[in-house]
Structures are given as C-alpha cells and as structure tokens.
Amino acid sequence: MSQNRLHQLMQRHARLEQEIGEESRRPLPDQARILRLKKLKLAIKDQIALLERSDRKLAAA
C-alpha cells in the first residue's frame, strides 16, 4: 500500500513542478498561484520523505 501511495505522491509532485513551470513562463505569471503550488509541492515532498523513512524502518525490522 505505501508503495502505491508513494508512487501517487511522486506523480503529483511532478505534476506540480510542471504547473509551476508553466505558470512561470506565462507573460504575466500569477505569483500567488505559484506560491500556493510551491507550498503544496513542499508538503507533498514532506509526505514522500515520511513514507520513505517509514518503509526503510519496516525493511530494517
């Protein structure tokens, strides 16, 4: 289950990176939207790290 969740989070992280890039390349980028996307991306990165640590602990046990 955690591997599936990890994969989903990594896909979402990649999509957010793409959205940030697309917004940044617009003639008048929406800085508030970019900030929201970056915060969400960071939160997802934290979730990924937590799952990876949890998986390592389970593998070591």
NORCOR-V998264 format. One record per residue. N is the residue number from 0. RES is the residue in one small letter. PSI is psi in whole degrees, 0 to 359 (none if undefined). Layout:
# NORCOR-V998264
n=N res=RES psi=PSI
n=N res=RES psi=PSI
This chain:
# NORCOR-V998264
n=0 res=m psi=315
n=1 res=s psi=330
n=2 res=q psi=320
n=3 res=n psi=316
n=4 res=r psi=319
n=5 res=l psi=316
n=6 res=h psi=316
n=7 res=q psi=316
n=8 res=l psi=320
n=9 res=m psi=323
n=10 res=q psi=316
n=11 res=r psi=319
n=12 res=h psi=316
n=13 res=a psi=320
n=14 res=r psi=320
n=15 res=l psi=319
n=16 res=e psi=318
n=17 res=q psi=316
n=18 res=e psi=319
n=19 res=i psi=315
n=20 res=g psi=317
n=21 res=e psi=315
n=22 res=e psi=321
n=23 res=s psi=331
n=24 res=r psi=353
n=25 res=r psi=153
n=26 res=p psi=320
n=27 res=l psi=82
n=28 res=p psi=143
n=29 res=d psi=101
n=30 res=q psi=326
n=31 res=a psi=320
n=32 res=r psi=317
n=33 res=i psi=317
n=34 res=l psi=316
n=35 res=r psi=316
n=36 res=l psi=319
n=37 res=k psi=320
n=38 res=k psi=319
n=39 res=l psi=318
n=40 res=k psi=318
n=41 res=l psi=318
n=42 res=a psi=321
n=43 res=i psi=321
n=44 res=k psi=320
n=45 res=d psi=319
n=46 res=q psi=320
n=47 res=i psi=313
n=48 res=a psi=319
n=49 res=l psi=315
n=50 res=l psi=319
n=51 res=e psi=318
n=52 res=r psi=318
n=53 res=s psi=317
n=54 res=d psi=321
n=55 res=r psi=320
n=56 res=k psi=319
n=57 res=l psi=322
n=58 res=a psi=327
n=59 res=a psi=336
n=60 res=a psi=none
